[in-house]
């Protein structure tokens, strides 16, 4: 499977998770007509448009939009900035981010934290699948599982699995 296809699949998962956050807000009694929910739906629609246009990862591990018009729009630049500037790129910094988020068990993640978490999952999945050494694949895969666990905890209130 090519990198472009893998990234597209990961970003579709991201879109699903953002939609899941909207559903969680509705279930929590937040009005679907509120500005926050409208913003979340708008963000999900933007993500869908970006997926349709296509994305790639360059040599520096930065995401680039293939649709030059979308890339030149303010929302497209904002999206790229969030992914390329706010997501940890090294294994150690990714582990540190997971540890920090796991410590916040009792407090729901902010929208920005949740988005960073989901984008970090996409990046970790990509890294895990593109490592040459098995040890590095397993390390990135382990971080990916921890990120998934934190995501599920934020959405449902319990973990998929325990590390004990």
LINBEL-V327761 format. One record per run of one state. SS is the DSSP state (h for helix, s for strand, l for the rest). FROM is the first residue (numbers start at 1). LEN is the number of residues. If there is no record, write none. Layout:
# LINBEL-V327761
ss->SS from->FROM len->LEN
ss->SS from->FROM len->LEN
This chain:
# LINBEL-V327761
ss->l from->1 len->2
ss->h from->3 len->25
ss->l from->28 len->7
ss->h from->35 len->19
ss->l from->54 len->1
ss->s from->55 len->3
ss->l from->58 len->5
ss->s from->63 len->3
ss->l from->66 len->2
ss->h from->68 len->5
ss->l from->73 len->1
ss->h from->74 len->13
ss->l from->87 len->4
ss->h from->91 len->12
ss->l from->103 len->8
ss->h from->111 len->20
ss->l from->131 len->3
ss->h from->134 len->23
ss->l from->157 len->8
